[in-house]
Amino acid sequence: ISGKKLYINKCQSCHGEKGEVLTGFSRAINDLNLEDFEITIRDYNNGSYDRGTAFSMLPYAALMSKDDVKNVYVYLQSINQTEKKETPKN
C-alpha cells in the first residue's frame, strides 16, 4: 500500500499509470528489475545519472529511502502482473 501511495503521489505524473514510458518525457520503469531500480535511484542521488530529464527526477530520488524504492517496485510489478494475467490469449 505504501508503494502504491508513493507511486501515485510522486511518480505517476511523469511515468504514467503503470510505469510505461511517456513519449519524450520519461523512460519506462515497469520493466526494470529491482537491482536496476535501486541503482538508478542511487545514481540520481550521487549525481552520476545525468541524461534526459534527470534534473526533474533528482528531488524525488532524494526523498526515497531504500524501502520506498522497493515498495514502488513491488507495486509496479503487482499491477503489471495483474494486467498480464487478465489479458485474454487469442
N, C-alpha and C positions, 0 to 999 in steps of 0.2 A: 504494500500500500504506500509506503514512503517513497519508493521508486516511481510509482505512478504519479503521485502528487508532485514530486520534484520535476519529473519529465514534463507534465502538463503545464506547470507554472513557469519553468525556466527554459525548457528545451524545444517544446513543440512548435513555437512560433517560427523557429528557424529550420528545424529538422523534420517538420511535418508530423502528422498524426501518428505514424508508425515508424519513424526514423528513416523514412525514404528521403532521397535527395530532392531538394528544391532547386530546380534548374537555375544555375548561375549564382546561387546564394550559399548553399552548404553541401557537404558531401553526405552520402548515405551512411548512417551509423547502425542500421538494423542488421547488417551482415558482418559486423566486426565481431571477433571473438573477445572474450573478457580481457585477455592479455593486451591486445591491441587497443581496446577501450581505455585500459588503465595507463598504458604507455602514452597514448595521445594526450590525455588529461595531464599527466606528469610533464610531458614536453611543453604543453602550453604554459604550465606554471614555471618551468625553469627557462623559458624563452627560446628553446631550441626548435619549436614548431612555429614556422612563420611562412605560411602560404595561404593564398586565397584571402578569406576574410577572417584570418586568425585573430586579428586585433579585436574583433567583436566577440570572440569566444573567451578571451582571456579573463574578463571579470567573472564569468560563470564558472570557469575551471577553477579559479582561485577560491571559490566558495564551496567546492565539492570535496568532501572527505573521501577516503578510500571506500568506506561503507556506502556513501552516496553513489559513487561510480558503480559499484557492484549492484546496488539496488535498481538503478536506472537500467543497467544492462539486463538484469533478470526480468524487469518489467517489459522491456522491448522484446526479449526473447519470448516471453509468455504471450504477448498479443500477436506476434508474428507467427508463432507456432499454432495458435488457435485458428488463425486465418488459413493457414496451410491445411489443417485438418478438415476445415469446413468447406474447402473448395472441392466441388464435385469433379470427378475424373470422367472424361468422355471416352 
